[in-house]
Amino acid sequence: MTRDEARALDAADPLRHFRGKFALPEGVVYLDGNSLGPLPRETAPKLGDMIDRQWGERLIRSWNEGWIEAPQRIGGKIARLIGAQPDEVIVTDSTSVNLFKLIVAALRLDPSRTTIVTEAGNFPTDLHVAEGAVGCVPGATLKLVSRDQIAEAIDKTTALLLLTHVHYKSAERFDMAAWTARAHARGALVLWDLSHSAGAVPIDLNGAAADLAVGCGYKYLNGGPGAPAYLYVAARLQERLANPVSGWMGHAAPFAFADAYTPAPGMARWLAGTPPMLAMAALESGVDLMLEANPVAIATKSAVLFDLMRSIGDTLGLDCISPGDPMMRGSHISFRHPHAYALCQALIAEGVIGDFRDPDILRFGLTPLYLGYEDVVIAGEKLAAILAGQRHLAPTFSKRYAVT
Protein backbone atom coordinates (compact mmCIF):
# COMPACT_ATOMS: atom_id res chain seq x y z
CA MET A 1 0.00 0.00 0.00
CA THR A 2 1.32 3.44 -0.93
CA ARG A 3 1.12 6.48 1.30
CA ASP A 4 -1.46 8.03 -1.01
CA GLU A 5 -3.65 4.92 -0.77
CA ALA A 6 -3.29 4.95 3.00
CA ARG A 7 -4.23 8.62 3.18
CA ALA A 8 -7.38 7.89 1.19
CA LEU A 9 -8.35 5.20 3.69
CA ASP A 10 -7.66 7.60 6.55
CA ALA A 11 -9.85 10.26 4.96
CA ALA A 12 -12.76 7.79 4.78
CA ASP A 13 -12.19 6.31 8.25
CA PRO A 14 -15.29 6.75 10.48
CA LEU A 15 -13.01 6.70 13.54
CA ARG A 16 -10.58 9.31 12.22
CA HIS A 17 -11.90 12.14 14.39
CA PHE A 18 -10.86 10.27 17.54
CA ARG A 19 -7.19 10.86 16.71
CA GLY A 20 -7.54 14.50 17.72
CA LYS A 21 -8.91 13.45 21.10
CA PHE A 22 -5.49 12.11 22.13
CA ALA A 23 -2.36 14.11 23.02
CA LEU A 24 -0.09 12.17 20.64
CA PRO A 25 3.35 13.67 20.03
CA GLU A 26 4.19 14.89 16.54
CA GLY A 27 6.43 12.61 14.50
CA VAL A 28 5.67 9.50 16.55
CA VAL A 29 3.88 6.38 15.33
CA TYR A 30 2.54 4.83 18.50
CA LEU A 31 2.15 1.05 18.23
CA ASP A 32 2.15 0.27 21.93
CA GLY A 33 -1.34 1.20 23.08
CA ASN A 34 -1.84 -2.46 23.91
CA SER A 35 0.66 -1.92 26.74
CA LEU A 36 0.02 1.71 27.73
CA GLY A 37 -2.71 3.75 26.12
CA PRO A 38 -1.88 7.36 25.22
CA LEU A 39 -3.20 10.39 27.08
CA PRO A 40 -6.73 11.52 26.18
CA ARG A 41 -6.88 15.30 25.87
CA GLU A 42 -9.82 15.48 28.29
CA THR A 43 -7.91 13.72 31.07
CA ALA A 44 -5.73 16.65 32.15
CA PRO A 45 -8.66 19.09 32.59
CA LYS A 46 -10.60 16.47 34.54
CA LEU A 47 -7.62 15.82 36.78
CA GLY A 48 -7.22 19.56 37.16
CA ASP A 49 -10.80 19.83 38.40
CA MET A 50 -10.23 16.88 40.73
CA ILE A 51 -7.15 18.55 42.21
CA ASP A 52 -8.16 22.21 42.27
CA ARG A 53 -11.87 22.07 43.03
CA GLN A 54 -12.84 18.65 44.35
CA TRP A 55 -9.76 18.12 46.52
CA GLY A 56 -8.54 21.70 46.85
CA GLU A 57 -11.85 23.43 47.61
CA ARG A 58 -14.38 20.80 48.57
CA LEU A 59 -11.90 18.74 50.56
CA ILE A 60 -13.44 15.79 52.40
CA ARG A 61 -16.91 16.90 51.37
CA SER A 62 -16.18 15.45 47.93
CA TRP A 63 -16.64 11.93 49.26
CA ASN A 64 -20.35 12.73 49.44
CA GLU A 65 -20.29 14.53 46.09
CA GLY A 66 -19.44 11.64 43.80
CA TRP A 67 -16.23 10.08 45.09
CA ILE A 68 -17.67 7.25 47.16
CA GLU A 69 -19.81 6.04 44.23
CA ALA A 70 -16.94 6.11 41.72
CA PRO A 71 -16.07 2.36 41.82
CA GLN A 72 -19.65 1.41 40.97
CA ARG A 73 -20.21 4.29 38.54
CA ILE A 74 -17.08 3.62 36.48
CA GLY A 75 -17.65 -0.11 36.75
CA GLY A 76 -21.09 0.37 35.23
CA LYS A 77 -19.51 2.19 32.29
CA ILE A 78 -16.93 -0.55 31.74
CA ALA A 79 -19.77 -3.09 31.89
CA ARG A 80 -21.08 -1.61 28.64
CA LEU A 81 -17.76 -2.41 26.96
CA ILE A 82 -17.62 -6.03 28.08
CA GLY A 83 -21.21 -7.22 27.76
CA ALA A 84 -22.13 -7.16 31.45
CA GLN A 85 -24.83 -5.57 33.58
CA PRO A 86 -23.91 -2.35 35.43
CA ASP A 87 -24.24 -4.08 38.82
CA GLU A 88 -21.81 -6.85 37.82
CA VAL A 89 -18.64 -4.76 37.47
CA ILE A 90 -16.72 -2.67 39.97
CA VAL A 91 -13.45 -0.72 39.70
CA THR A 92 -10.97 -1.53 42.43
CA ASP A 93 -7.35 -2.34 43.16
CA SER A 94 -5.06 -3.83 40.48
CA THR A 95 -5.54 -6.76 38.12
CA SER A 96 -3.18 -8.81 40.26
CA VAL A 97 -5.10 -8.15 43.48
CA ASN A 98 -8.41 -8.84 41.78
CA LEU A 99 -7.10 -12.13 40.41
CA PHE A 100 -6.09 -13.15 43.91
CA LYS A 101 -9.50 -12.28 45.32
CA LEU A 102 -11.42 -14.27 42.75
CA ILE A 103 -9.10 -17.29 42.67
CA VAL A 104 -9.25 -17.73 46.44
CA ALA A 105 -13.01 -17.14 46.46
CA ALA A 106 -13.50 -19.81 43.80
CA LEU A 107 -11.32 -22.30 45.69
CA ARG A 108 -13.34 -21.74 48.88
CA LEU A 109 -16.71 -22.20 47.17
CA ASP A 110 -16.68 -26.02 47.01
CA PRO A 111 -14.17 -27.90 49.22
CA SER A 112 -14.31 -30.92 46.89
CA ARG A 113 -12.85 -28.87 44.04
CA THR A 114 -9.26 -27.96 44.76
CA THR A 115 -7.53 -27.38 41.43
CA ILE A 116 -6.90 -24.31 39.32
CA VAL A 117 -6.30 -25.11 35.65
CA THR A 118 -4.51 -22.58 33.48
CA GLU A 119 -2.35 -22.31 30.40
CA ALA A 120 1.41 -22.60 30.57
CA GLY A 121 2.76 -19.39 29.07
CA ASN A 122 -0.19 -17.37 30.34
CA PHE A 123 0.62 -13.79 31.32
CA PRO A 124 3.10 -14.01 34.22
CA THR A 125 1.03 -12.10 36.76
CA ASP A 126 -1.83 -14.57 36.27
CA LEU A 127 0.49 -17.49 36.92
CA HIS A 128 2.34 -15.85 39.81
CA VAL A 129 -0.85 -14.75 41.56
CA ALA A 130 -2.44 -18.16 41.01
CA GLU A 131 0.61 -19.80 42.57
CA GLY A 132 0.34 -17.52 45.59
CA ALA A 133 -3.42 -17.96 45.85
CA VAL A 134 -3.34 -21.76 45.96
CA GLY A 135 -0.74 -21.48 48.71
CA CYS A 136 -3.34 -19.68 50.82
CA VAL A 137 -5.95 -22.45 50.54
CA PRO A 138 -5.02 -25.78 52.17
CA GLY A 139 -5.06 -28.65 49.70
CA ALA A 140 -5.32 -26.45 46.61
CA THR A 141 -3.11 -27.08 43.58
CA LEU A 142 -2.24 -25.28 40.37
CA LYS A 143 -2.22 -27.27 37.12
CA LEU A 144 -0.34 -25.67 34.20
CA VAL A 145 -0.89 -27.30 30.82
CA SER A 146 -0.31 -26.43 27.18
CA ARG A 147 -3.19 -24.91 25.24
CA ASP A 148 -3.98 -28.18 23.46
CA GLN A 149 -4.25 -30.00 26.80
CA ILE A 150 -6.57 -27.61 28.63
CA ALA A 151 -9.83 -29.38 27.79
CA GLU A 152 -8.70 -32.75 29.10
CA ALA A 153 -7.22 -31.15 32.24
CA ILE A 154 -10.64 -29.95 33.45
CA ASP A 155 -12.13 -32.63 35.69
CA LYS A 156 -14.21 -33.13 38.83
CA THR A 157 -11.46 -31.60 40.99
CA THR A 158 -11.33 -28.35 38.98
CA ALA A 159 -12.61 -25.35 40.88
CA LEU A 160 -11.59 -22.76 38.32
CA LEU A 161 -10.36 -22.50 34.76
CA LEU A 162 -8.18 -19.38 34.53
CA LEU A 163 -7.73 -18.08 30.98
CA THR A 164 -6.52 -14.87 29.37
CA HIS A 165 -8.99 -14.02 26.62
CA VAL A 166 -6.31 -12.61 24.27
CA HIS A 167 -2.78 -13.93 24.68
CA TYR A 168 -0.31 -11.17 25.43
CA LYS A 169 2.35 -12.47 23.02
CA SER A 170 0.64 -14.13 20.09
CA ALA A 171 -2.73 -12.25 20.26
CA GLU A 172 -4.48 -15.63 19.98
CA ARG A 173 -8.04 -15.36 21.29
CA PHE A 174 -10.06 -18.01 23.09
CA ASP A 175 -13.68 -18.60 22.10
CA MET A 176 -15.17 -17.35 25.36
CA ALA A 177 -18.60 -18.95 25.00
CA ALA A 178 -17.24 -22.34 23.94
CA TRP A 179 -14.65 -22.58 26.70
CA THR A 180 -17.07 -21.36 29.35
CA ALA A 181 -19.59 -24.01 28.29
CA ARG A 182 -16.86 -26.68 28.32
CA ALA A 183 -15.87 -25.81 31.88
CA HIS A 184 -19.48 -25.59 33.07
CA ALA A 185 -20.17 -29.04 31.66
CA ARG A 186 -17.60 -30.37 34.10
CA GLY A 187 -18.81 -28.31 37.03
CA ALA A 188 -16.00 -25.71 37.03
CA LEU A 189 -16.09 -21.92 37.03
CA VAL A 190 -14.12 -19.80 34.55
CA LEU A 191 -12.16 -16.62 35.28
CA TRP A 192 -11.33 -14.52 32.22
CA ASP A 193 -8.51 -11.97 32.12
CA LEU A 194 -9.68 -9.27 29.70
CA SER A 195 -6.61 -7.04 29.93
CA HIS A 196 -5.63 -7.45 26.26
CA SER A 197 -9.16 -7.52 24.88
CA ALA A 198 -11.47 -4.98 26.58
CA GLY A 199 -11.73 -1.96 24.32
CA ALA A 200 -10.05 -3.84 21.48
CA VAL A 201 -12.32 -6.74 20.52
CA PRO A 202 -16.02 -7.49 21.06
CA ILE A 203 -16.77 -9.08 24.44
CA ASP A 204 -20.10 -10.42 25.66
CA LEU A 205 -19.66 -11.81 29.16
CA ASN A 206 -23.38 -12.30 29.73
CA GLY A 207 -23.89 -13.84 26.33
CA ALA A 208 -21.11 -16.32 27.05
CA ALA A 209 -22.56 -17.12 30.50
CA ALA A 210 -19.21 -16.05 31.97
CA ASP A 211 -18.67 -16.42 35.70
CA LEU A 212 -15.79 -14.13 36.63
CA ALA A 213 -13.48 -11.66 34.94
CA VAL A 214 -10.77 -9.09 35.62
CA GLY A 215 -9.07 -6.47 33.51
CA CYS A 216 -6.74 -3.50 33.66
CA GLY A 217 -7.51 0.13 32.88
CA TYR A 218 -4.27 1.32 31.31
CA LYS A 219 -4.14 -0.44 27.93
CA TYR A 220 -7.00 0.02 25.46
CA LEU A 221 -9.08 1.90 28.05
CA ASN A 222 -6.43 4.67 28.20
CA GLY A 223 -6.72 5.20 31.94
CA GLY A 224 -3.07 6.07 32.52
CA PRO A 225 -0.04 4.19 33.91
CA GLY A 226 -1.07 1.95 36.78
CA ALA A 227 -4.75 2.82 36.36
CA PRO A 228 -7.19 1.03 38.65
CA ALA A 229 -8.45 -2.35 37.45
CA TYR A 230 -11.94 -3.79 37.35
CA LEU A 231 -13.60 -6.98 38.45
CA TYR A 232 -16.71 -8.80 37.18
CA VAL A 233 -18.84 -11.35 39.03
CA ALA A 234 -21.99 -12.71 37.39
CA ALA A 235 -25.11 -11.72 39.34
CA ARG A 236 -25.97 -15.37 40.03
CA LEU A 237 -22.70 -15.82 41.94
CA GLN A 238 -22.43 -12.57 43.87
CA GLU A 239 -23.95 -13.75 47.14
CA ARG A 240 -22.13 -17.11 47.03
CA LEU A 241 -18.58 -15.79 46.77
CA ALA A 242 -16.67 -14.00 49.52
CA ASN A 243 -13.82 -11.54 49.12
CA PRO A 244 -10.77 -12.89 50.99
CA VAL A 245 -9.35 -9.35 51.22
CA SER A 246 -12.06 -8.23 53.61
CA GLY A 247 -11.26 -4.54 53.76
CA TRP A 248 -13.19 -1.68 55.28
CA MET A 249 -14.70 -0.44 52.02
CA GLY A 250 -16.15 -3.88 51.34
CA HIS A 251 -18.07 -3.91 54.62
CA ALA A 252 -21.86 -3.77 54.58
CA ALA A 253 -21.78 -0.65 56.80
CA PRO A 254 -18.26 0.80 56.81
CA PHE A 255 -19.20 3.91 58.77
CA ALA A 256 -20.80 1.88 61.54
CA PHE A 257 -17.19 1.02 62.45
CA ALA A 258 -17.99 -2.48 63.69
CA ASP A 259 -15.17 -4.79 64.78
CA ALA A 260 -16.52 -7.83 62.94
CA TYR A 261 -16.63 -8.01 59.16
CA THR A 262 -19.96 -8.31 57.35
CA PRO A 263 -19.67 -8.31 53.55
CA ALA A 264 -21.57 -5.72 51.60
CA PRO A 265 -24.26 -7.00 49.23
CA GLY A 266 -23.50 -7.28 45.55
CA MET A 267 -20.28 -6.02 44.00
CA ALA A 268 -19.40 -3.63 46.82
CA ARG A 269 -18.02 -6.58 48.81
CA TRP A 270 -15.09 -6.76 46.37
CA LEU A 271 -13.80 -3.37 47.48
CA ALA A 272 -11.00 -3.33 50.01
CA GLY A 273 -9.18 -0.05 50.59
CA THR A 274 -10.00 3.57 49.83
CA PRO A 275 -10.46 4.30 46.10
CA PRO A 276 -7.53 6.31 44.62
CA MET A 277 -9.57 9.21 43.33
CA LEU A 278 -6.96 10.90 41.13
CA ALA A 279 -6.37 7.63 39.28
CA MET A 280 -10.10 6.94 39.18
CA ALA A 281 -10.71 10.29 37.48
CA ALA A 282 -8.13 9.53 34.79
CA LEU A 283 -9.62 6.10 34.17
CA GLU A 284 -13.14 7.47 33.89
CA SER A 285 -11.94 9.94 31.29
CA GLY A 286 -10.47 7.15 29.19
CA VAL A 287 -13.53 4.95 29.54
CA ASP A 288 -15.87 7.81 28.58
CA LEU A 289 -13.85 8.32 25.41
CA MET A 290 -13.97 4.63 24.55
CA LEU A 291 -17.75 4.61 25.00
CA GLU A 292 -18.10 7.25 22.28
CA ALA A 293 -16.74 4.86 19.65
CA ASN A 294 -18.67 2.30 17.60
CA PRO A 295 -17.34 -1.16 18.59
CA VAL A 296 -18.14 -2.57 15.14
CA ALA A 297 -16.04 0.15 13.53
CA ILE A 298 -13.21 -0.62 15.95
CA ALA A 299 -13.25 -4.33 15.09
CA THR A 300 -13.49 -3.67 11.36
CA LYS A 301 -10.59 -1.24 11.32
CA SER A 302 -8.49 -3.48 13.56
CA ALA A 303 -8.80 -6.29 10.99
CA VAL A 304 -7.70 -4.04 8.12
CA LEU A 305 -4.76 -2.63 10.11
CA PHE A 306 -3.69 -6.19 10.93
CA ASP A 307 -3.80 -7.29 7.30
CA LEU A 308 -1.77 -4.25 6.29
CA MET A 309 0.88 -4.86 8.95
CA ARG A 310 0.96 -8.57 8.18
CA SER A 311 1.56 -7.89 4.47
CA ILE A 312 4.45 -5.60 5.40
CA GLY A 313 5.92 -8.28 7.62
CA ASP A 314 5.53 -10.92 4.91
CA THR A 315 7.31 -8.69 2.41
CA LEU A 316 10.19 -8.24 4.86
CA GLY A 317 10.41 -11.94 5.65
CA LEU A 318 9.20 -11.64 9.25
CA ASP A 319 7.57 -14.64 10.91
CA CYS A 320 4.06 -13.63 12.06
CA ILE A 321 2.86 -15.72 15.02
CA SER A 322 -0.59 -14.10 15.33
CA PRO A 323 -3.69 -15.85 13.92
CA GLY A 324 -4.87 -14.71 10.51
CA ASP A 325 -8.55 -15.08 11.36
CA PRO A 326 -9.77 -11.85 13.05
CA MET A 327 -12.22 -13.88 15.17
CA MET A 328 -9.30 -15.78 16.67
CA ARG A 329 -7.09 -12.86 17.69
CA GLY A 330 -6.93 -9.59 19.55
CA SER A 331 -5.81 -6.20 18.22
CA HIS A 332 -2.06 -6.59 18.22
CA ILE A 333 0.31 -8.40 15.87
CA SER A 334 3.51 -10.21 16.77
CA PHE A 335 6.51 -11.23 14.70
CA ARG A 336 9.33 -13.56 15.64
CA HIS A 337 12.85 -12.39 14.80
CA PRO A 338 16.25 -13.36 16.24
CA HIS A 339 17.08 -9.68 16.81
CA ALA A 340 13.60 -8.61 17.92
CA TYR A 341 14.80 -6.52 20.87
CA ALA A 342 17.34 -4.60 18.81
CA LEU A 343 14.79 -4.06 16.04
CA CYS A 344 12.36 -2.64 18.57
CA GLN A 345 14.96 -0.22 19.92
CA ALA A 346 16.02 0.84 16.42
CA LEU A 347 12.40 1.56 15.53
CA ILE A 348 11.91 3.59 18.71
CA ALA A 349 14.92 5.68 17.74
CA GLU A 350 13.12 6.37 14.43
CA GLY A 351 9.91 7.42 16.21
CA VAL A 352 8.02 4.13 15.82
CA ILE A 353 7.13 2.81 19.26
CA GLY A 354 6.31 -0.89 19.58
CA ASP A 355 7.56 -3.31 22.17
CA PHE A 356 9.48 -6.55 22.70
CA ARG A 357 8.52 -9.72 24.52
CA ASP A 358 11.14 -12.24 25.52
CA PRO A 359 12.74 -14.12 23.93
CA ASP A 360 12.23 -13.05 20.29
CA ILE A 361 8.88 -11.31 19.80
CA LEU A 362 8.43 -7.91 18.15
CA ARG A 363 4.92 -6.77 19.04
CA PHE A 364 2.82 -3.95 17.58
CA GLY A 365 -0.46 -2.70 19.03
CA LEU A 366 -3.04 -1.87 16.36
CA THR A 367 -5.29 0.53 18.25
CA PRO A 368 -8.01 1.75 15.87
CA LEU A 369 -9.13 4.86 17.76
CA TYR A 370 -6.02 6.87 16.95
CA LEU A 371 -3.81 4.78 14.66
CA GLY A 372 -4.03 5.66 10.98
CA TYR A 373 -3.35 3.56 7.92
CA GLU A 374 -0.59 5.94 6.89
CA ASP A 375 0.98 5.41 10.31
CA VAL A 376 1.30 1.71 9.56
CA VAL A 377 2.77 2.38 6.13
CA ILE A 378 5.33 4.76 7.66
CA ALA A 379 6.20 2.17 10.30
CA GLY A 380 6.70 -0.39 7.53
CA GLU A 381 8.95 1.94 5.56
CA LYS A 382 11.14 2.58 8.58
CA LEU A 383 11.28 -1.09 9.49
CA ALA A 384 12.31 -1.95 5.92
CA ALA A 385 15.04 0.69 5.94
CA ILE A 386 16.42 -0.53 9.28
CA LEU A 387 16.56 -4.14 8.09
CA ALA A 388 18.05 -3.22 4.71
CA GLY A 389 20.83 -1.21 6.33
CA GLN A 390 21.18 -3.62 9.27
CA ARG A 391 21.07 -0.60 11.53
CA HIS A 392 19.53 -2.67 14.33
CA LEU A 393 22.85 -4.48 14.70
CA ALA A 394 24.50 -1.37 16.15
CA PRO A 395 25.62 -2.12 19.74
CA THR A 396 23.55 0.72 21.18
CA PHE A 397 20.31 -1.09 20.26
CA SER A 398 21.26 -4.21 22.20
CA LYS A 399 21.40 -2.37 25.52
CA ARG A 400 18.65 -3.85 27.71
CA TYR A 401 16.41 -1.45 29.63
CA ALA A 402 14.45 -2.37 32.73
CA VAL A 403 11.15 -2.11 30.82
CA THR A 404 10.99 -3.75 27.40
C-alpha positions, 0 to 999 in steps of 0.5 A: 500500500502506498502512502497516497492509498493509506491517506485515502483510507484515513480520509474515509475512516469513520473513527478518524476524528478520535485521533484528535482526542489524544495528546499524541506527540508529533512525529511518533507512530505509537504502536504500543497502546496495547501496553500503555494507552496514550493520554486523552486530551480530556484527562488533564482538565478532569484531573485539574478539576479533581485537584483544584476544586474537588480536593482543593476546595471541597476537601473531604466533602467530595466523598459525598459529592461523587467520590464514594460512588466512583467504583460502581459508577465507572464499573457500570460504564466498563460493563457496557464495553464487556457485555455485562450488567452495570451491577456486575462490574466494579473498579478496584485495586489492580488486576493482580489483586483482583485475580487473587481475590477471585481465585481464592473465592472460587477455591473456597466455594466447594471444598471438593474442588481444589484445582486451578487449571490454566495455560502454561505461558499465560501472562506471568502475573496470572500465573504468579498470583495463582501460585500464591493464591493456591498457597493460601488455601489448604489442599489447593493445587495449580495445574499448568498445561499447554493450550492443546491439553486444557480441555482434558485437564478440566475434571471433577477436581477443577474449581476454576479454569483461569484463561486470558482471553487474548494472549499477550504475546501471540494475540491468539483469542479463546472462544469465550462462549465455547470454553465457558460451556466446556468448563461448566459441563464439568462443574468448574467456574471460569475466570477470564482476564480481559486485559488485552481484549477490553476496548479492542475486541467485542466481548459479551460476558453475559452472552457467554454465561461467563462467571468471573473476569478481571481487567486492567484500565491502562491499555485500550481503556487509556486510563493512565499508567497503573490505572485502577483495574476492574472486576466482574462477578456474574449476578448469580454468583455474587452472594455465594462468593466472599472476598478474601481481602475483607477490607473496610470499604467492602463492609456492609456498613463501613461507617458503623465502624464495627469490629466484625466483618460483614460483607456488603451486598452485591459487587461492593463486597469486592472493594477493600481499601479507599479508592484512589480518586486521582487515578479513578478520574483519569480512568473514567476519562479514558472509559468515557472516550472509549464509550463514544466509539462504535465497537463494530467500527473498531473491530473492522478497522483493527482487521484491516490494520492487521492485514496491512501490517501482516503484508508488510511483515511478509514482504520483509520476511518476518515470521508472524505468530498471530492468527490470521482469522480476526475472530481468533485474535486480539488487536495486536500483531507479533513477529518472531525475529532473532534480533527482535529486541534490537529491532524494537529499539532501532524503531523507537529511535526512528519514532516508531514505538512498539515493544518486545517480549522475551525471547524473540517477539516484536509486538505492535499494538493496532489501536483503531481509535487513533492509529491511521493507515498511513501510520502503519505504512510509515512504520513499515517503511522505517522497518524496511530501511532498518533491516536493509541497512542492518542498523539494528545491529549497532551495539547501542540497540542491544542495551537492555532497559528495565522495561521492554 
